[in-house]
Amino acid sequence: MARFVEAKIVVLSVLPHVLPSVQGAGRDAAAEDLVGLWKAERVTGPSVRGALIIERGESSADAEIAGRKATVRFDGEQVRFELPGGEGSFRGRIDGDQIVGHWVQPPMTIFEWAERSTAPLRAWPPAHYGYLWWVKEDYPWRGSTVRSFYAAGNGGQIVMAIPDFDLVLGCFGGNYGDPVRFLFSSVYVPEWILPAVEED
């Protein structure tokens, strides 16, 4: 459980949370207890992407994209196929000696959108930028770092989430065009708010 002590500023919104006690977890495990090695990957775009190849045989046609295959259906000039598992589909037409059309990406769930929109897509020091969210992955906390993402307005308005603590912060401001608008994310969060978070 995490809690705040001696907060030095007013935080507009804080969600209560439970901080898993992972500090030191697994450090005493013997090497022979290691079951496997795991790798994580952050995906920020569609899983199906790359060159689309359509090969037409005497009686059928096959499409291949990103290592996935599907049977192509022709209806006059119309060309279409669906990938198995609902991973996407293609709708097009024959235009002279080429096929023109559109890739239809399946809709994302709200959870997929939240994950992708807060992924760091472009470096913009001192943070990164995602889908309309700033992403800062290196706020110091107790010898480690925590990740945050936030939406920020020109006047210093900010809504920030720090997932490690299930924490949401908000700040109103009206300092348009003034560098003081960066104080909340550059000073108040790392120097006042995060030091006030404690583990129970």
KAPE-V199927 format. One record per residue. N is the residue number from 1. PHI is phi in whole degrees, -180 to 180 (* if undefined). D_LAST is the distance of its C-alpha to the last C-alpha in whole Angstrom. Layout:
BEGIN
[[N/PHI/D_LAST] [N/PHI/D_LAST]]
END
This chain:
BEGIN
[[1/*/5] [2/-112/6] [3/-148/8] [4/-101/10] [5/-129/12] [6/46/15] [7/-62/17] [8/-97/20] [9/-136/22] [10/-87/22] [11/-102/21] [12/-73/23] [13/-148/21] [14/-133/17] [15/-95/16] [16/-67/13] [17/-156/12] [18/-120/10] [19/-99/9] [20/-59/10] [21/-86/9] [22/-108/12] [23/-64/12] [24/87/15] [25/-65/16] [26/82/20] [27/-69/20] [28/-93/22] [29/-69/24] [30/-74/28] [31/-60/30] [32/-70/32] [33/-81/29] [34/-70/29] [35/-84/30] [36/-169/31] [37/-106/31] [38/-120/29] [39/-130/30] [40/-114/29] [41/-138/31] [42/-96/31] [43/-99/34] [44/-117/35] [45/-148/38] [46/-65/40] [47/-75/40] [48/-103/44] [49/-157/46] [50/129/49] [51/-72/52] [52/-100/54] [53/-118/57] [54/-117/59] [55/-115/62] [56/-105/65] [57/-96/67] [58/-69/70] [59/-118/69] [60/-153/65] [61/-137/63] [62/-125/59] [63/-113/56] [64/-138/54] [65/-149/51] [66/53/48] [67/78/49] [68/-106/49] [69/-123/52] [70/-153/54] [71/-83/58] [72/-93/59] [73/-109/61] [74/-112/64] [75/-134/66] [76/67/69] [77/-89/67] [78/-80/64] [79/-128/61] [80/-155/58] [81/-159/55] [82/-125/52] [83/-79/49] [84/-63/48] [85/76/45] [86/68/45] [87/-81/44] [88/143/47] [89/-150/50] [90/-125/53] [91/-128/56] [92/-157/59] [93/-150/63] [94/-82/65] [95/-130/67] [96/71/70] [97/-101/69] [98/-135/65] [99/-112/62] [100/-117/60] [101/179/57] [102/-132/54] [103/-86/51] [104/-106/49] [105/-83/45] [106/-63/43] [107/-66/41] [108/-86/37] [109/-79/35] [110/-62/32] [111/-71/29] [112/-64/32] [113/-64/33] [114/-62/29] [115/-65/28] [116/-72/32] [117/-72/32] [118/-106/29] [119/-83/30] [120/-72/31] [121/-100/35] [122/-139/36] [123/-73/35] [124/-147/36] [125/-49/34] [126/-92/31] [127/-134/30] [128/-122/32] [129/-124/33] [130/-112/33] [131/-81/35] [132/68/34] [133/-126/31] [134/-82/30] [135/-126/27] [136/-121/26] [137/-108/24] [138/-134/23] [139/-69/21] [140/-72/19] [141/-156/15] [142/51/14] [143/78/17] [144/-133/17] [145/-133/19] [146/-125/18] [147/-98/21] [148/-138/22] [149/-140/25] [150/-155/27] [151/-106/30] [152/-132/31] [153/-100/34] [154/-62/37] [155/-91/36] [156/102/33] [157/-69/31] [158/-152/28] [159/-125/26] [160/-127/23] [161/-118/21] [162/-122/18] [163/-58/18] [164/-59/15] [165/-115/13] [166/49/15] [167/-112/16] [168/-123/19] [169/-119/21] [170/-140/24] [171/-147/27] [172/-92/31] [173/-161/33] [174/-144/37] [175/-95/37] [176/-63/40] [177/72/41] [178/-104/39] [179/-58/37] [180/-62/34] [181/-65/33] [182/-88/31] [183/-60/29] [184/-59/26] [185/-80/26] [186/-95/27] [187/-123/25] [188/-61/23] [189/-67/21] [190/-72/20] [191/-97/21] [192/-117/19] [193/-76/17] [194/-62/15] [195/-62/14] [196/-83/13] [197/-83/10] [198/-126/7] [199/-90/4] [200/-95/0]]
END
